[in-house]
Amino acid sequence: MQLNLDELTQLAEISKKLSNGYHISEQDFALWQELDQQEDSYTALFGALGNTLKRDSRGFFYFEVDDATASMGKISRLFALTLFALVEFYADKGQDPLRALFEHEITTEIWGQLLQQQYHLFEQLEIFSVTDMKREIANRFLRYGLARPSGDQIKLLSPVYRYLDALMDVDHSAVTEENADV
């Protein structure tokens, strides 16, 4: 495949964001549009550089990475735990958790309730206060393109589906193992 780098007008910004673990979604209009229109070129270029560009049908691009590093492992666990806690929180309120994840903003009050309900899990990841949650979780949701700011709150975006999918896989594996033991 012959690449014309002049056609990849957002290459530097796209490469920087993806290399830092950011998920480019439709909210990043110019970058997403460029990836959408030049997907084959970007896939070939990044592949030649040793990266795997992934496109999720739910509207986002990311680099496939190995979460085996200690810091990414902790970050992934924080994200998964937070999403698990949010699903439980919304379900306990009688709401459709999936719909609520994307319709509601995560407020300071919600952060506090999540921490209170799941403190025993959050403390294992060194999260002891709402301030810790905002610094360690909310800011990373923003940094990795999983949420957008909304005043002093955040609103989740479609890339959180990666973590929801992982939670579903874990749940499915647990059910499969449980049924095998019966």
C-alpha positions as CSV (number, residue, x, y, z in Angstrom):
1,M,0.0,0.0,0.0
2,Q,1.4,3.4,-1.0
3,L,0.8,6.0,1.6
4,N,0.5,9.7,0.9
5,L,1.4,11.4,4.2
6,D,0.1,14.7,2.9
7,E,-3.4,13.2,3.0
8,L,-3.1,12.4,6.7
9,T,-3.5,16.0,7.9
10,Q,-4.2,15.1,11.5
11,L,-1.4,12.5,11.8
12,A,0.6,14.1,14.6
13,E,-2.4,14.8,16.8
14,I,-4.0,11.3,16.2
15,S,-0.7,9.5,16.8
16,K,-0.1,11.5,20.0
17,K,-3.5,10.8,21.5
18,L,-3.7,7.1,20.5
19,S,-0.1,6.5,21.8
20,N,-1.1,8.0,25.2
21,G,-4.1,5.6,25.5
22,Y,-6.7,8.0,24.4
23,H,-9.9,6.8,22.6
24,I,-10.9,8.9,19.7
25,S,-14.7,9.0,19.5
26,E,-17.2,11.0,17.4
27,Q,-17.0,13.8,20.0
28,D,-13.5,14.4,18.7
29,F,-15.0,15.4,15.4
30,A,-12.0,16.4,13.3
31,L,-9.8,13.5,14.4
32,W,-12.6,10.9,14.2
33,Q,-13.6,12.1,10.8
34,E,-10.0,11.8,9.5
35,L,-9.7,8.3,10.9
36,D,-13.0,7.4,9.5
37,Q,-12.1,8.6,6.0
38,Q,-8.5,7.4,6.0
39,E,-8.8,4.3,8.1
40,D,-6.9,2.0,5.8
41,S,-4.0,4.4,5.6
42,Y,-3.8,4.9,9.3
43,T,-4.1,1.2,10.0
44,A,-1.2,0.4,7.6
45,L,1.0,3.2,8.9
46,F,0.4,2.4,12.6
47,G,0.8,-1.3,11.9
48,A,4.2,-0.7,10.3
49,L,5.1,1.1,13.5
50,G,4.1,-1.8,15.6
51,N,0.6,-0.5,16.8
52,T,-2.7,-2.1,16.1
53,L,-5.4,0.5,15.4
54,K,-8.9,-0.8,16.4
55,R,-12.2,0.6,15.3
56,D,-15.2,-0.2,17.5
57,S,-18.6,-0.2,15.7
58,R,-20.0,1.9,18.6
59,G,-18.0,4.9,17.3
60,F,-14.5,5.1,18.5
61,F,-10.9,4.2,17.6
62,Y,-8.0,3.1,19.9
63,F,-4.7,1.3,20.0
64,E,-4.9,-2.3,21.1
65,V,-2.5,-2.6,24.0
66,D,-1.4,-5.1,26.5
67,D,-2.7,-4.1,30.0
68,A,0.0,-6.2,31.6
69,T,1.9,-3.2,32.8
70,A,1.4,-2.5,36.5
71,S,0.1,1.1,36.0
72,M,-2.3,0.2,33.2
73,G,-3.5,-2.8,35.1
74,K,-4.4,-0.6,38.1
75,I,-6.1,1.9,35.8
76,S,-8.1,-0.8,34.1
77,R,-9.1,-2.2,37.4
78,L,-10.2,1.3,38.6
79,F,-12.2,1.8,35.4
80,A,-13.8,-1.6,35.6
81,L,-14.6,-1.2,39.3
82,T,-16.1,2.2,38.8
83,L,-18.3,1.0,35.9
84,F,-19.4,-2.0,38.0
85,A,-20.3,0.3,40.9
86,L,-22.2,2.7,38.6
87,V,-24.2,-0.2,37.1
88,E,-25.1,-1.4,40.6
89,F,-25.9,2.2,41.6
90,Y,-28.3,2.8,38.8
91,A,-29.9,-0.7,39.0
92,D,-30.5,-0.2,42.7
93,K,-32.4,3.0,41.8
94,G,-34.6,1.0,39.4
95,Q,-33.0,2.6,36.3
96,D,-31.8,0.8,33.1
97,P,-28.0,0.9,34.0
98,L,-26.8,1.0,30.4
99,R,-29.0,3.9,29.5
100,A,-28.2,5.7,32.7
101,L,-24.5,5.4,32.2
102,F,-24.7,7.5,29.1
103,E,-27.6,9.8,30.0
104,H,-26.5,11.0,33.5
105,E,-23.6,13.1,34.5
106,I,-21.4,11.7,37.4
107,T,-21.8,14.3,40.1
108,T,-19.9,14.7,43.4
109,E,-22.9,13.2,45.1
110,I,-22.8,10.1,42.9
111,W,-19.0,9.7,43.5
112,G,-19.7,9.8,47.2
113,Q,-22.4,7.2,47.0
114,L,-20.3,4.9,44.9
115,L,-17.5,5.2,47.4
116,Q,-19.8,4.5,50.4
117,Q,-21.4,1.5,48.7
118,Q,-18.2,-0.1,47.4
119,Y,-15.6,1.2,49.9
120,H,-14.1,-2.2,50.6
121,L,-13.3,-2.6,46.9
122,F,-12.1,1.0,46.2
123,E,-9.8,0.9,49.2
124,Q,-8.0,-2.1,47.7
125,L,-7.1,0.2,44.9
126,E,-6.0,3.0,47.3
127,I,-9.1,5.1,46.8
128,F,-10.2,6.5,50.1
129,S,-12.2,9.7,49.4
130,V,-14.3,11.5,46.8
131,T,-11.2,13.6,46.1
132,D,-9.2,10.5,45.3
133,M,-12.0,9.3,43.0
134,K,-12.0,12.6,41.1
135,R,-8.2,12.7,40.8
136,E,-7.6,9.0,40.1
137,I,-10.7,8.0,38.2
138,A,-12.6,11.0,36.8
139,N,-9.4,12.7,35.5
140,R,-8.3,9.5,33.9
141,F,-11.7,8.9,32.3
142,L,-11.1,12.3,30.7
143,R,-7.5,11.7,29.8
144,Y,-8.3,8.5,28.0
145,G,-11.3,9.8,26.1
146,L,-13.8,7.7,28.1
147,A,-15.7,10.8,29.3
148,R,-16.1,14.5,28.6
149,P,-16.1,17.3,31.2
150,S,-19.4,18.9,32.0
151,G,-18.7,21.7,34.5
152,D,-17.2,20.0,37.6
153,Q,-18.9,16.7,36.6
154,I,-18.2,14.2,33.8
155,K,-20.4,12.5,31.3
156,L,-19.3,9.0,30.0
157,L,-18.7,8.4,26.3
158,S,-19.0,5.3,24.1
159,P,-15.4,4.1,24.7
160,V,-16.5,2.8,28.1
161,Y,-18.1,0.0,26.3
162,R,-14.6,-1.6,26.2
163,Y,-14.7,-2.0,30.0
164,L,-18.4,-3.0,30.0
165,D,-17.5,-5.7,27.5
166,A,-14.7,-6.9,29.7
167,L,-17.1,-7.0,32.8
168,M,-19.6,-9.0,30.8
169,D,-16.8,-11.4,29.7
170,V,-15.8,-11.9,33.4
171,D,-19.4,-12.4,34.4
172,H,-20.0,-14.8,31.6
173,S,-16.8,-16.8,32.5
174,A,-17.9,-17.0,36.1
175,V,-21.3,-18.3,35.1
176,T,-19.8,-20.8,32.7
177,E,-17.4,-22.1,35.5
178,E,-20.3,-22.2,38.0
179,N,-22.4,-24.3,35.6
180,A,-19.5,-26.6,34.9
181,D,-19.2,-27.3,38.7
182,V,-22.9,-28.4,38.9
